Amino acid sequence: MFRRVTVLLLAFSLVLGGAACSAPDDGTSTADALAKALSSHTVGDLSFDTPVAEVQKELTELAEGIDPVWPAVTVSGVEVTDDTARVSLNYSWALPHLEKPWTYATSADMLRKGNSWTVTWSPTMIQPELAAGERLAIDTQYGKRASILSANGEAIVKDLPVRTVGINKDGLTPEAAKSSAEALATLLDVDVAAYLAKVEAYGPVAFVDALTLREEAFKALDQEKLKAINGVLATPGTLPLAPSRTFAAALLGTVHEATAEDIEKSEGKVVSGQIVGSGGLQAAFDAQLAGTPGVTITAVAAAPASTGTAAPTDDAGTEDATPKSPAKVLFSGAPVDGKDVKTTLVPGLQSAAEDALGSVKTPSSIVVMRPSTGAILASANGPDSNGYNTAFLGQYAPGSTFKIATSLGLFRLGMNPASTVSCTDQYTADGKKFLNAPGYAVEATGEVPLTTAVAHSCNTAFVSQFEKLGQDKLAEAAGALGIGMTNDLGLDAFTGVVPRDSAGTEHAASMIGQGKILVSPLAMASLMSSVVKGSVVAPVLIDGRDGKVKPAEGAALTAKEAADLRVLMRAVVTDGYLDNLADLPGAEAIGKTGTAEYGNDTPPRTHSWVIAAQGDIAVAVFVEDGDLGAVTGGPLAKTMLAAAAG
């Protein structure tokens, strides 16, 4: 009996000892749970002195007013006095656009009940100045969006008047709204089905925008037809715009008010009402141009709960005479204006280039550069490029303009402008027959100087050298003139590619800019500029930008090589296909024509090229479907050189 009692006492003591090891919460666990609950605005299993449902409702409504922003909450300390505890909390808000978070400290009181704690609910544990019944609100203020400047420092993009045209659904039946939307979309030439869907999706009294037009474009609409549309509304405003709808459009890009898609993609960086860039420099430098928005967080009185019924009053239609309490500012970060982006563009030359291409019925471009600095003075794309940046991104065979690179490769084999080459009617390389262009001058055939072969663009003279000038050496010569360089312009640009492994027929075709050689008009403007300067020229679009230029592999261009290339290109003007440039006043003009065959048509379709220079101006002209380079590109090149001189 004694032994049994002893065992029971021992067992009881072990139970008591185990209970002693499980000490009651000293407040730390509850404090951590509170911080977690506040961070997620979800009360979880916490106990409050106020009904949990009411606390949850408070937290939910506070979070909704400032969604999607919400702070991270951590515990910095717990001070326990008998059966009470004071929890110190640290708040950190990662606010949109602000580099540093908004931080502050609050506290919460807890009361011990047995082995657990009950939290005393108070809005001040969220923010020290927050009072009962108040809700959080966030407002974003925008600084002035900066400008894209021309080379002379004047704004290219300025705030210009616009009209946003749409349908005001207030007072319209669904059938009337649909009819009006269809009529407006047709008048504005926008997607009818898409606009009808948009109108249907908006609320019954919403204004549904269809198109934002420049003031002059709005005035050009048929105003009688516009006014006849039931519910039509044209709201005035301003937007940062270029001088015309087409002015350097592919380079500059556009701006618009942020769409739902913009906001979603930004992961909180873009908010409703913000003006954002779309395409071109407006998108590439959006952060710089936009600056840093300001953010204000306020405490506002909660909206009164709706009873679902309304009692008649004697003052129907008048405003509530009870003054509203002003919003209480809890945090304010001022907006910072954007910074201008200065380009190298010269508006007069840009307009001249666009005017020159205005009637070209195929993708086309003109690039004008200053060889001494690499500055892009103009970069225009014809209307049939349909918004695509043909000048920077086009990838085309350069045709006979590439003979300048081939000539450099031949110089490096020991030839010079006076060296003799054989220009025959045809030449067969690795089983493929190569011919000269139709109408090739008979007097420029036979054993002729390299200068004559370039001036008249003799294909067979260059193809006949394919076994002497290896493809790798040809690629290096092109690289010495800028083809294939690495250069960060601020916008995507294709600098060209010359394969090093082409062989046989493909290598022979490379000698005259065919095969797998591809360039952009910008790349050819850089090649022309390099010949003028005597060293490789990297294009520059943004003033002062470090493009981290890395030349293509191979020996650099020398001053002597460039001088000899200029001799060849001067002969193209004095004795060859670009004789239309001979009467330009001022410095001597130089250039080279090019016609590149492509496609499977019979006869083949052709790209038309001209590269030319006069003084410190270099021009590249490209027309996707053209005649001989001299026929299609020659007049365009002359127009641009004359415009630059003027």
C-alpha positions in Angstrom: 0.0 0.0 0.0 2.8 2.4 0.9 4.6 1.6 -2.3 1.4 2.4 -4.4 0.9 5.7 -2.7 4.5 6.7 -3.3 4.1 5.9 -7.0 0.9 8.0 -7.2 2.5 11.0 -5.5 5.5 10.7 -7.8 3.3 10.7 -10.8 1.3 13.7 -9.5 4.5 15.6 -8.9 5.6 14.9 -12.5 2.3 16.3 -13.8 2.7 19.4 -11.8 6.3 19.7 -12.9 5.3 19.4 -16.6 2.7 22.2 -16.0 5.3 24.4 -14.5 7.5 23.9 -17.6 4.7 25.2 -19.8 4.8 28.7 -18.5 2.0 31.1 -19.4 2.5 33.5 -22.3 4.6 36.4 -21.2 3.0 38.6 -23.8 5.6 38.0 -26.5 3.6 35.4 -28.5 0.4 37.5 -28.4 2.3 40.6 -29.4 3.9 38.8 -32.4 0.5 37.4 -33.4 -0.9 41.0 -33.1 1.8 42.3 -35.4 1.1 39.5 -37.9 -2.6 40.2 -37.8 -2.1 44.0 -38.3 0.2 43.3 -41.3 -2.4 41.1 -43.0 -5.4 43.2 -41.7 -6.9 39.9 -40.5 -7.5 39.3 -36.8 -7.1 35.6 -36.9 -7.4 33.9 -33.4 -6.7 37.0 -31.4 -8.9 38.0 -28.5 -10.0 41.7 -28.2 -12.0 43.7 -25.7 -14.2 44.6 -28.6 -16.2 42.0 -30.5 -13.8 40.4 -33.0 -16.2 40.9 -35.9 -16.2 44.7 -35.3 -12.4 44.8 -35.2 -12.2 42.8 -38.4 -14.7 45.2 -40.0 -12.5 48.2 -38.9 -9.4 46.6 -40.3 -11.1 45.7 -43.6 -12.5 49.1 -44.2 -9.2 50.8 -43.3 -7.4 48.5 -45.8 -10.0 49.1 -48.5 -9.5 52.8 -48.4 -5.8 52.5 -49.2 -5.7 49.3 -51.2 -3.3 47.9 -52.4 -0.9 49.7 -50.0 -0.6 48.3 -46.5 2.2 48.4 -44.0 4.5 45.7 -42.6 4.2 45.7 -38.7 6.8 44.3 -36.3 7.2 44.2 -32.5 10.0 46.3 -31.0 9.2 45.4 -27.4 6.8 44.2 -24.8 6.6 45.8 -21.3 4.6 43.8 -18.7 3.4 45.2 -15.4 1.5 42.8 -13.3 -1.5 41.8 -15.5 -1.1 44.5 -18.1 1.3 44.8 -21.0 2.3 47.6 -23.4 3.3 46.4 -26.9 5.6 48.7 -28.9 4.9 48.3 -32.7 7.0 49.6 -35.7 5.2 50.4 -38.9 6.8 50.5 -42.4 4.8 51.5 -45.4 6.3 51.0 -48.9 4.5 53.7 -50.7 4.3 53.9 -54.5 7.1 55.9 -56.1 8.9 56.8 -52.9 12.4 55.5 -52.3 12.2 55.5 -48.5 9.3 53.9 -46.6 7.1 55.9 -44.3 7.9 54.6 -40.8 6.6 55.4 -37.3 5.9 53.6 -34.0 2.6 52.9 -32.2 1.6 50.9 -29.1 -1.1 48.6 -28.1 -2.3 47.6 -24.6 -3.1 44.1 -23.5 -4.8 42.6 -20.4 -3.9 39.2 -19.0 -6.8 36.8 -18.6 -5.6 33.5 -17.1 -2.8 32.2 -19.3 -3.8 34.4 -22.3 -4.0 38.0 -23.2 -6.8 40.2 -24.5 -5.9 43.1 -26.8 -7.5 46.5 -26.1 -8.7 47.7 -29.5 -7.9 51.3 -30.6 -7.4 52.9 -34.0 -4.2 54.5 -32.6 -2.5 51.2 -32.8 -2.8 51.5 -36.6 -1.6 55.2 -36.6 -1.2 57.5 -33.6 -3.4 60.2 -35.1 -6.2 57.9 -36.3 -9.5 58.5 -34.5 -12.5 56.2 -34.1 -14.7 56.2 -37.2 -12.0 57.5 -39.5 -10.8 55.8 -42.6 -7.5 55.9 -44.5 -7.3 57.5 -48.0 -4.4 57.8 -50.4 -3.9 60.4 -53.0 -1.2 60.7 -55.6 0.0 64.1 -57.0 2.1 64.3 -60.1 4.9 66.8 -60.8 5.2 68.3 -64.3 6.1 65.8 -66.9 9.4 66.9 -68.5 9.9 67.5 -72.2 11.8 65.8 -75.0 14.1 68.5 -76.4 15.6 69.1 -79.8 19.3 69.7 -80.4 18.9 73.4 -79.7 17.3 72.8 -76.3 13.7 73.7 -77.3 10.9 71.3 -76.4 9.8 69.1 -79.2 7.0 67.6 -77.2 4.8 70.3 -75.6 1.4 70.4 -73.9 -1.1 70.9 -76.8 -4.9 71.1 -76.7 -6.8 67.8 -77.3 -10.4 66.7 -77.3 -11.4 63.3 -75.8 -14.5 62.2 -77.7 -16.9 59.7 -76.3 -20.5 58.8 -75.3 -22.1 60.1 -72.1 -24.5 57.3 -71.2 -26.3 59.3 -68.6 -29.9 59.6 -69.8 -29.5 57.1 -72.7 -31.3 53.8 -72.9 -29.1 50.7 -73.6 -30.3 50.7 -77.1 -29.7 54.4 -77.7 -26.2 54.0 -76.1 -25.4 51.2 -78.5 -26.6 53.1 -81.5 -24.6 56.2 -80.6 -21.5 54.2 -79.9 -21.7 52.5 -83.3 -22.2 55.8 -85.1 -19.3 57.5 -83.2 -16.9 54.6 -83.8 -17.7 54.7 -87.5 -17.1 58.4 -87.7 -13.8 58.2 -85.8 -12.7 55.1 -87.7 -12.1 53.1 -84.6 -12.9 49.4 -84.0 -16.7 49.4 -83.8 -17.0 46.0 -82.0 -14.4 46.9 -79.4 -16.0 50.3 -78.7 -19.5 48.7 -78.4 -18.2 46.2 -75.9 -16.5 49.1 -73.9 -19.7 51.1 -73.8 -21.7 48.1 -72.7 -19.2 47.3 -69.9 -19.3 50.8 -68.4 -21.9 51.9 -65.9 -25.3 53.4 -66.8 -24.3 57.0 -66.3 -20.6 56.8 -67.4 -18.7 58.8 -70.0 -17.0 56.3 -72.3 -14.1 57.7 -74.2 -13.5 56.6 -77.8 -10.6 58.6 -79.0 -8.4 61.5 -78.0 -7.7 63.9 -80.9 -5.5 66.8 -81.4 -7.5 70.0 -81.6 -6.9 70.3 -85.3 -7.9 66.7 -85.9 -11.1 67.2 -83.9 -12.0 70.3 -85.9 -11.5 68.3 -89.1 -14.2 65.9 -88.2 -17.7 66.3 -89.8 -19.1 68.4 -87.0 -22.7 68.0 -88.2 -22.5 64.3 -88.1 -20.8 64.5 -84.7 -23.5 66.7 -83.2 -26.2 64.4 -84.5 -25.0 61.5 -82.4 -27.1 61.3 -79.2 -25.0 61.6 -76.1 -21.7 62.5 -77.8 -19.3 64.5 -75.6 -15.9 66.1 -76.4 -14.0 67.1 -73.3 -11.1 69.5 -73.7 -7.7 68.8 -72.2 -4.0 68.9 -72.9 -1.4 66.2 -73.6 2.4 66.3 -74.2 2.6 66.0 -78.0 5.0 66.5 -80.9 4.4 69.2 -83.5 2.5 66.9 -85.7 1.0 63.4 -85.5 3.8 61.9 -87.6 6.7 64.0 -86.4 9.5 61.5 -85.4 6.7 59.3 -84.2 8.7 56.1 -84.0 11.5 57.9 -82.1 9.4 60.0 -79.7 6.6 57.6 -78.9 3.4 58.9 -77.3 1.8 59.4 -73.9 -1.6 58.4 -72.5 -3.5 58.1 -69.3 -2.7 54.8 -67.6 -4.9 52.0 -68.6 -5.9 49.0 -66.4 -3.3 47.0 -68.3 -0.6 49.6 -67.5 -1.5 49.6 -63.9 -1.4 45.8 -63.6 1.9 45.4 -65.4 3.5 48.1 -63.2 3.1 46.1 -60.0 1.9 49.1 -58.1 4.3 51.7 -59.7 1.6 53.2 -61.9 -1.8 54.3 -60.6 -5.0 55.5 -62.1 -4.8 58.9 -63.6 -1.1 58.8 -64.2 0.3 59.9 -67.6 2.6 57.2 -69.0 4.8 56.9 -72.1 4.1 54.4 -74.9 6.8 53.5 -77.3 9.9 55.4 -78.3 11.7 57.8 -76.0 8.5 58.5 -74.0 8.5 54.9 -72.9 12.3 54.3 -72.7 12.8 57.4 -70.5 9.4 57.4 -68.8 10.8 57.4 -65.3 13.0 60.4 -66.0 10.4 62.3 -67.9 7.6 61.6 -65.3 9.7 62.4 -62.3 8.5 61.1 -58.9 4.9 61.4 -57.9 4.0 62.7 -54.5 1.9 60.7 -52.1 -0.5 61.9 -49.4 -2.2 59.7 -46.8 -5.1 61.2 -44.9 -7.6 60.2 -42.3 -11.2 61.0 -43.4 -14.5 60.5 -41.8 -16.2 57.2 -42.7 -19.1 57.5 -45.1 -22.4 57.1 -43.3 -24.0 53.8 -43.6 -26.9 53.7 -46.1 -30.3 52.7 -44.7 -31.7 51.7 -48.1 -34.5 54.2 -47.7 -34.8 58.0 -48.2 -37.1 60.3 -46.4 -38.5 63.4 -48.2 -37.1 66.7 -47.1 -38.1 70.3 -47.7 -34.7 71.2 -49.0 -34.4 68.6 -51.8 -31.8 69.3 -54.3 -29.7 71.5 -52.0 -26.3 70.6 -50.5 -25.9 69.3 -47.0 -25.5 72.4 -44.8 -23.4 70.4 -42.3 -19.8 71.3 -42.9 -17.5 68.4 -43.6 -14.4 67.9 -41.5 -11.2 68.5 -43.4 -9.1 65.5 -44.1 -6.4 64.9 -41.6 -3.0 64.6 -43.2 -1.0 61.7 -41.8 1.8 61.7 -44.3 2.8 63.8 -47.3 5.6 63.3 -49.8 5.9 66.1 -52.4 6.1 65.3 -56.1 9.3 65.9 -58.0 9.1 67.2 -61.6 10.6 65.1 -64.4 13.8 65.9 -66.1 14.1 66.8 -69.8 15.6 64.4 -72.3 17.7 66.3 -74.8 18.0 64.7 -78.2 20.3 65.5 -81.1 17.3 66.0 -83.5 17.1 69.1 -85.6 13.3 69.8 -86.2 13.8 71.4 -89.6 15.7 68.5 -91.0 13.4 66.0 -89.4 10.4 67.7 -91.1 12.3 67.9 -94.4 13.0 64.2 -94.2 9.4 63.3 -93.5 8.2 65.6 -96.2 10.6 63.9 -98.7 9.2 60.5 -97.8 5.6 61.6 -97.8 4.7 60.2 -101.2 6.7 57.0 -101.0 4.3 54.0 -101.3 6.5 51.4 -99.5 8.4 51.2 -96.2 11.2 53.8 -96.3 13.5 55.9 -94.2 16.0 58.7 -94.2 18.7 59.1 -91.6 20.9 62.2 -91.3 24.0 62.2 -89.1 26.8 64.6 -88.2 30.0 62.6 -88.8 32.1 64.7 -86.4 30.0 63.8 -83.4 27.7 61.0 -84.5 24.7 63.1 -83.7 21.5 61.8 -85.4 20.0 65.0 -86.8 17.0 63.4 -88.4 15.5 59.9 -88.5 12.3 59.7 -90.5 10.2 56.8 -91.7 7.8 56.9 -94.6 4.0 56.6 -94.1 4.0 53.0 -95.4 6.3 52.0 -92.5 3.1 52.2 -90.6 4.7 53.3 -87.3 7.5 50.8 -87.5 11.0 52.3 -86.9 12.4 51.1 -90.2 15.4 53.5 -89.8 16.6 51.9 -86.6 15.2 48.4 -86.7 15.0 47.4 -90.4 17.2 44.5 -91.5 17.9 44.6 -95.2 20.6 43.6 -97.6 22.6 46.7 -98.4 23.4 45.9 -102.0 26.1 47.9 -103.8 26.4 50.4 -101.0 28.3 47.6 -99.2 31.0 47.8 -102.0 32.6 50.5 -99.8 33.3 47.9 -97.1 34.5 45.5 -99.8 36.8 48.2 -101.2 38.3 48.6 -97.7 38.9 44.9 -97.5 40.7 45.1 -100.9 42.8 48.0 -99.7 44.0 45.8 -96.9 45.1 43.3 -99.5 47.4 46.0 -101.0 45.0 47.6 -103.6 44.3 51.3 -103.9 41.8 53.5 -105.9 44.0 53.2 -109.0 44.4 49.4 -108.9 43.0 47.5 -111.9 40.1 45.2 -111.7 38.3 43.2 -114.4 34.7 44.4 -115.1 33.1 41.8 -117.4 29.5 41.4 -118.5 29.2 38.4 -116.3 31.2 36.4 -113.8 30.5 32.8 -112.5 31.5 32.2 -108.9 31.2 28.7 -107.5 28.6 27.8 -110.2 26.5 31.0 -109.9 26.4 33.6 -112.6 26.6 37.2 -111.5 25.6 40.1 -113.8 25.8 43.8 -113.8 22.7 46.0 -113.5 20.7 46.5 -116.7 22.0 49.3 -118.8 25.5 49.1 -117.3 27.8 51.5 -119.2 29.8 49.7 -121.9 32.7 52.2 -121.6 33.2 51.1 -117.9 33.8 47.5 -118.8 37.1 45.7 -119.3 40.2 46.3 -117.2 39.3 49.4 -115.2 40.6 51.2 -112.1 38.8 50.3 -108.9 37.6 53.9 -108.8 35.7 53.3 -112.1 34.3 50.0 -110.8 32.9 51.8 -107.8 31.6 54.8 -109.7 29.6 52.6 -112.1 29.0 49.9 -109.5 30.4 47.0 -111.5 29.2 43.8 -109.8 31.5 41.4 -111.6 34.6 43.3 -110.7 33.9 42.8 -107.0 32.6 39.3 -107.2 35.8 38.3 -109.1 37.8 39.1 -106.0 35.9 36.7 -103.7 38.7 34.1 -103.6 41.2 36.7 -102.6 39.3 38.5 -99.9 38.1 35.9 -97.3 34.7 36.3 -95.7 36.3 36.9 -92.3 38.4 39.8 -93.7 35.3 41.2 -95.4 33.5 41.1 -92.0 36.4 42.9 -90.3 36.4 45.6 -93.0 32.7 46.2 -92.5 33.2 46.3 -88.7 35.9 49.0 -89.1 33.1 51.1 -90.7 30.7 50.5 -87.8 28.7 47.5 -89.0 28.0 45.3 -86.1 29.1 47.6 -83.3 27.6 47.5 -79.8 26.1 50.9 -78.9 23.3 51.8 -76.4 21.4 54.6 -78.1 18.6 54.7 -75.5 16.3 52.9 -78.1 16.7 49.6 -79.7 18.7 49.7 -82.9 20.1 47.2 -85.3 23.7 47.9 -86.2 24.1 45.2 -88.9 25.6 41.7 -89.2 28.1 40.3 -91.6 28.5 36.5 -91.1 32.1 35.3 -90.9 31.4 31.7 -92.1 29.8 32.4 -95.5 31.4 30.4 -98.2 31.2 29.7 -102.0 28.3 31.4 -103.7 27.1 33.0 -100.5 30.5 34.5 -99.9 30.7 35.8 -103.5 27.3 37.4 -103.1 28.5 39.1 -99.9 31.1 41.0 -101.9 28.2 43.0 -103.4 26.1 43.3 -100.3 23.9 40.3 -100.8 24.1 36.8 -99.3 23.3 37.0 -95.6 24.5 40.5 -94.9 22.0 42.7 -93.2 22.0 46.3 -92.2 19.7 49.0 -91.1 19.5 52.5 -92.6 21.0 53.8 -89.3 23.9 51.4 -89.7 24.6 52.7 -93.3 24.4 56.3 -92.1 27.1 55.3 -89.5 29.2 53.7 -92.3 29.0 56.8 -94.4 29.9 59.0 -91.3 32.9 56.8 -90.6 34.2 57.3 -94.1 33.9 61.1 -93.7 35.5 61.3 -90.2 38.2 58.8 -90.8 37.4 56.6 -87.8 34.4 54.6 -86.7 31.4 56.8 -85.8 28.9 55.6 -83.2 25.4 57.2 -83.6 24.2 59.4 -80.8 20.5 60.2 -80.2 20.5 61.4 -76.6 22.8 64.3 -75.8 25.5 63.3 -73.3 24.5 59.6 -73.1 27.3 57.1 -72.8 26.4 54.4 -75.2 29.3 52.1 -74.0 30.4 51.7 -77.6 32.2 48.5 -78.4 33.5 48.4 -82.1 33.1 45.1 -84.0 36.1 42.8 -84.0 39.0 43.7 -86.3 41.5 46.4 -87.2 40.3 50.0 -86.9 39.8 52.3 -89.8 42.9 54.4 -90.6 42.8 58.0 -91.9 44.6 56.8 -95.1 42.0 54.1 -95.8 39.2 56.6 -95.2 40.8 59.1 -97.6 41.0 56.5 -100.3 37.4 55.5 -99.8 36.4 59.1 -100.2 38.2 59.2 -103.6 36.1 56.2 -104.7 32.9 57.9 -103.5 33.7 61.2 -105.1 34.0 59.4 -108.4 30.4 58.1 -108.0 29.3 61.8 -108.1 31.7 63.1 -110.8 31.6 60.0 -113.1 28.9 57.7 -111.9 25.3 57.3 -110.9 25.1 60.1 -108.4 25.9 62.9 -110.8 22.7 64.7 -109.6 24.8 65.7 -106.5 27.5 67.3 -108.5 25.9 70.8 -108.7 25.2 71.1 -104.9 26.9 74.3 -103.7 29.5 74.1 -101.0 31.8 71.2 -100.1 32.2 68.3 -102.6 29.6 65.7 -102.3 30.4 62.0 -102.2 28.2 58.9 -102.1 27.3 55.4 -103.3 24.2 53.9 -104.7 22.9 50.4 -104.0 20.2 48.1 -105.4 19.6 44.8 -103.5 17.5 42.0 -104.9 15.2 40.1 -102.6 12.3 37.7 -102.7 11.4 35.1 -105.3 9.7 37.2 -107.9 10.8 37.2 -111.5 12.4 39.7 -112.1 13.3 40.1 -108.4 12.1 43.0 -106.3 14.7 45.4 -105.2 15.6 47.6 -102.3 16.8 51.0 -103.3 19.8 52.6 -101.3 21.9 55.7 -101.4 24.5 56.8 -98.9 25.9 60.3 -99.4 27.8 63.1 -97.6 28.7 66.7 -98.0 30.8 68.5 -95.4 29.8 67.4 -91.9 26.5 65.8 -93.1 26.0 62.2 -93.9 22.8 60.7 -95.3 21.4 57.2 -95.7 18.3 56.7 -97.9 16.4 53.5 -98.0 13.2 52.5 -100.0 12.1 48.9 -99.6 10.5 48.5 -103.0 12.3 50.8 -105.4 14.1 51.2 -108.7 17.8 51.5 -109.0 19.4 53.3 -106.1 20.2 56.3 -108.2 16.7 56.5 -109.6 14.7 56.2 -106.4 17.2 57.2 -103.7 19.3 59.8 -105.5 16.7 62.6 -105.6 15.9 62.0 -101.9 19.6 62.2 -100.9 20.0 65.5 -102.8 16.9 66.9 -101.1 18.3 66.1 -97.7 21.8 67.4 -98.4 20.3 70.6 -99.7 18.1 71.0 -96.7 21.1 70.5 -94.4 23.1 73.1 -96.2 20.2 75.5 -96.0 
